[in-house]
Amino acid sequence: MKTPTLLLILLLATTAYAATVTVTPATVYETTTAWEQLDVNNYKGSSIITKITVDSPSLTITDAAEYLGWTQTQDADTAEWKNGTIETNVKDAAFEFQVSAPNVTSNSTVPITITYGSGSTVLNVTVLNDATPPAITGVKPNTYARANNAAQLVSANIIDAETSVSGATYTWNDCGSGPDSTIVLTKSLDTYAGTANFSGYSEGGKACYKFTAKNNPGETGTLTGELLFDGTAPNVSISSPTTFATETTDFKFTASDNIATTLSCEIKLDSTTLDTVNVTNGTTTTLTKNLTGFTEGSHTWTATCTDGVGLSATKAQAIMLDTAPPSIIIDYTPSIPRTQTSELKTTVTDTVGLASVNATFEGAAIVLTKSGDVYKGTISSNTTGTKTIVVETKDDAGHTTTKTATVTIVPNHIVTLTLSPDSTTTGSTITASGTITKDGNTTSTEVIVKTPSGNTTKTLSGSDYSSTFIAPDPGTYIITTEFTEAGYTYKALATLTVRTISAAPEPPVFSGDGAGEWRTSGYVKPPEPQAPTTPSNPVTPTQPQAHGTGPASQQYVPLPPESPRSALTPKGTGVFSLGGAVKWLAILLALALLIGLGVYSYNRRGPKEDGGIDWNGYFKDGS
Amino acid sequence: MVLEQFLDRRIIVKHAFFVFLLSAVYVFVAYAAQTLFFPEQSIATVLLVTILLVPSLHHIIIIEEKIESNGSSHFWKRHRTIIKCYLGAFLGLLAGFLILGMVDQGTLGYQIKQLSQEHLKPEIISTFLNQPYTPSMATVAAIFSHNIMYLLVGFVLSIFYGAGAIFLVAYNASFFAAFVVELYSKWSVAGQLAGVSLLHLLPESAGYILTAIAGAEISRALIHEKLASYPFKNVLRNCFLLLVFAVLLILLAAVVETYVTAPVFHSIIR
């Protein structure tokens, strides 16, 4: 066999059993460091690899990863892993090392040599040139800035994905011949920020600014713009609600500003934010909010709007939150005599105002008069039975409440009570009498007369009753007669005045001559001379003395004035006491009188003849 | 009696207004007499004013009886003078008592006491105002019968009293005055109430006046005419007509009081 053929066979044999080595990503941006991964495939290799060496004379190795089972050494040009093994059944063994790329003007390839066991391979790593400057976005402030602000925060998002940002500045001037002012921005993540002094820029002023950012290779990016200065806060006005709110309420407000076209507005109920919206300058905004989570009662809602430069205005409005319907309390008499009028008193309360309060009795409207929270009306019915009162109310928030009550209309039996006398002195006998005017049929035949002496049950005599009692101590008493029918008690009241005898309006004053005298209250006897040793024997006040008669007494009291007895008076003054029983006897008598008078006076029969008797000297004749 | 002596007696007969003034003045004269002789007895004023009026009215009654004894035709023409005089006397008395009562309620103390015990009792007013008022013919009948009773009593008494029956007219006038005074003491709308009251008070009073005239005429005829004679029958015929008119006026007053006065009172005061 010839030598070249033998070498070729040997080379092919070696190649067939040699390990393969690759490096990824095999690129690195200029001025940056990047980890490169070396993948060794020793599958069915010719020998076990125990050492891997990376030689990079042109690309500085800055780090190398450590692995268990391997001893790692590294310097600027070399990275080596040894004392480990990569058997021939290992398809991929990874070894990582970090390289630092120099600044280049164009993409360039750098060779690195990989030595493993008995073999070695040269691989290329490309150093990439970064031709793009950093990207500047999210500039603040933009377009507008607050006037005369000595500490205006300026910021921007600056990114250079390839080679990173090395630094950024913010420069501004008056857009004219004024000097530039520059500040260095501080990095926080991708945001570069600083504080600019705009104290020299007043309302309406203008400034030109420039963000400048540089990446590590030295590429420079800029972003310029203009700022208009604004020193006037926006204006906020509230349309509604101004008095009350309910479960679902429309919050309506208007925001305006002298410069900003859009304002950021936030509405709150007390300290709770209900919504935040961007609104167009000068427009009215309506936000519908659900307030069911808030408590009934007083609250304050606010609208705060902020313009582009951070100036804000807040408008607050106190309101009542009403989520509950009105409360109704009906005060009524459960049983009312037929044709009688009874007062209906309804107390209606609500957190906010009431839009309407209506009441009906058996479907007919009741006229109500308002006094505070109380609504009064009257009810009456001509027919007996169970009737229904319905009270409906609606508050200003639209909540409605309906309450019903049942009234029983009972027969209108009328009880009268007369005291005779109704003003007297202690110990006198009082007669309480009256009648029951029945409205339909009754089953009860008794009345109870309630007097200071006790209650007396009296059986009706027809429709009348009468009871007597003794006048109690001086004072004013209410005497009551009760007639109970079908569970309803009909009452009549009368006032009894029991006078004290000794309480005379005029004390007796005597002239000293022993003569008595008349006073308006009666005759007063003169004082009798008293024996000094004889104790006085006062007359009991309940025994008034007849004036001028009886045994001499030690003490005299004036006679109490008596009320005049009821006189016959024309009925024309009795407008308030119309009715009563018809005096048929009077009518019959009048009829008889008229008939008699008419018949007699219109009788054409002439006067009786006297037979020609000469009445002159009739008695003188002696015949 | 004294005052008219200074004037021609025909003035009294022909001018009811003079009777009106005379009656009003007599009230004050009577009040002065009552104050002097019967202090605190206000009813005495009514009796004293009656005494003052009787001579004047007696004169008219005599003339009237003579006129009536001639026949009963032309009723109004025959009775116009006496009715106008009595009506003038009633209105004069009413005015006089009203002035007295307005100045001092004590001058009508008796009448006010009576009213406060019965017609103007607080319980009655309260009941009236607190209940719906429904006029009915039963009410008319009750008022009518009560007033008829009052009319009968007045008629019988006027037969005995003759011209003295004017005390019934004076008594009425004093009560109506007391009623008005009490209205003013109780309600601010008393003026309206008093005005409305006149709607039934005037026909009712006119009825009593006719009754008093009728009784007085019979009284005079019983003395002056032969019983069962034509003149006597003529007087009776006139009295019959007077009484018929009186009853009709009383009925009219009862209807007005039930259907007009009371509902208006009820609505105004409530």
Boltz contact constraints between the chains, C-beta under 6 A:
constraints:
  - contact:
      token1: [A, 341]
      token2: [B, 131]
      max_distance: 6.0
  - contact:
      token1: [A, 341]
      token2: [B, 132]
      max_distance: 6.0
  - contact:
      token1: [A, 380]
      token2: [B, 132]
      max_distance: 6.0
  - contact:
      token1: [A, 520]
      token2: [B, 40]
      max_distance: 6.0
  - contact:
      token1: [A, 564]
      token2: [B, 113]
      max_distance: 6.0
  - contact:
      token1: [A, 566]
      token2: [B, 117]
      max_distance: 6.0
  - contact:
      token1: [A, 566]
      token2: [B, 118]
      max_distance: 6.0
  - contact:
      token1: [A, 567]
      token2: [B, 114]
      max_distance: 6.0
  - contact:
      token1: [A, 569]
      token2: [B, 114]
      max_distance: 6.0
  - contact:
      token1: [A, 569]
      token2: [B, 175]
      max_distance: 6.0
  - contact:
      token1: [A, 570]
      token2: [B, 150]
      max_distance: 6.0
  - contact:
      token1: [A, 570]
      token2: [B, 172]
      max_distance: 6.0
  - contact:
      token1: [A, 571]
      token2: [B, 143]
      max_distance: 6.0
  - contact:
      token1: [A, 571]
      token2: [B, 146]
      max_distance: 6.0
  - contact:
      token1: [A, 571]
      token2: [B, 147]
      max_distance: 6.0
  - contact:
      token1: [A, 572]
      token2: [B, 201]
      max_distance: 6.0
  - contact:
      token1: [A, 572]
      token2: [B, 204]
      max_distance: 6.0
  - contact:
      token1: [A, 573]
      token2: [B, 115]
      max_distance: 6.0
  - contact:
      token1: [A, 573]
      token2: [B, 119]
      max_distance: 6.0
  - contact:
      token1: [A, 573]
      token2: [B, 175]
      max_distance: 6.0
  - contact:
      token1: [A, 573]
      token2: [B, 179]
      max_distance: 6.0
  - contact:
      token1: [A, 574]
      token2: [B, 119]
      max_distance: 6.0
  - contact:
      token1: [A, 575]
      token2: [B, 261]
      max_distance: 6.0
  - contact:
      token1: [A, 575]
      token2: [B, 262]
      max_distance: 6.0
  - contact:
      token1: [A, 575]
      token2: [B, 265]
      max_distance: 6.0
  - contact:
      token1: [A, 576]
      token2: [B, 124]
      max_distance: 6.0
  - contact:
      token1: [A, 576]
      token2: [B, 125]
      max_distance: 6.0
  - contact:
      token1: [A, 576]
      token2: [B, 128]
      max_distance: 6.0
  - contact:
      token1: [A, 577]
      token2: [B, 119]
      max_distance: 6.0
  - contact:
      token1: [A, 577]
      token2: [B, 124]
      max_distance: 6.0
  - contact:
      token1: [A, 578]
      token2: [B, 139]
      max_distance: 6.0
  - contact:
      token1: [A, 578]
      token2: [B, 262]
      max_distance: 6.0
  - contact:
      token1: [A, 579]
      token2: [B, 139]
      max_distance: 6.0
  - contact:
      token1: [A, 579]
      token2: [B, 142]
      max_distance: 6.0
  - contact:
      token1: [A, 580]
      token2: [B, 142]
      max_distance: 6.0
  - contact:
      token1: [A, 582]
      token2: [B, 141]
      max_distance: 6.0
  - contact:
      token1: [A, 582]
      token2: [B, 142]
      max_distance: 6.0
  - contact:
      token1: [A, 582]
      token2: [B, 145]
      max_distance: 6.0
  - contact:
      token1: [A, 583]
      token2: [B, 145]
      max_distance: 6.0
  - contact:
      token1: [A, 583]
      token2: [B, 146]
      max_distance: 6.0
  - contact:
      token1: [A, 583]
      token2: [B, 149]
      max_distance: 6.0
  - contact:
      token1: [A, 586]
      token2: [B, 145]
      max_distance: 6.0
  - contact:
      token1: [A, 586]
      token2: [B, 148]
      max_distance: 6.0
  - contact:
      token1: [A, 586]
      token2: [B, 149]
      max_distance: 6.0
  - contact:
      token1: [A, 587]
      token2: [B, 145]
      max_distance: 6.0
  - contact:
      token1: [A, 587]
      token2: [B, 148]
      max_distance: 6.0
  - contact:
      token1: [A, 589]
      token2: [B, 152]
      max_distance: 6.0
  - contact:
      token1: [A, 590]
      token2: [B, 148]
      max_distance: 6.0
  - contact:
      token1: [A, 590]
      token2: [B, 152]
      max_distance: 6.0
  - contact:
      token1: [A, 594]
      token2: [B, 243]
      max_distance: 6.0
  - contact:
      token1: [A, 597]
      token2: [B, 240]
      max_distance: 6.0
  - contact:
      token1: [A, 598]
      token2: [B, 240]
      max_distance: 6.0
  - contact:
      token1: [A, 601]
      token2: [B, 233]
      max_distance: 6.0
  - contact:
      token1: [A, 601]
      token2: [B, 236]
      max_distance: 6.0
  - contact:
      token1: [A, 601]
      token2: [B, 237]
      max_distance: 6.0
  - contact:
      token1: [A, 601]
      token2: [B, 240]
      max_distance: 6.0
  - contact:
      token1: [A, 607]
      token2: [B, 228]
      max_distance: 6.0
  - contact:
      token1: [A, 607]
      token2: [B, 229]
      max_distance: 6.0
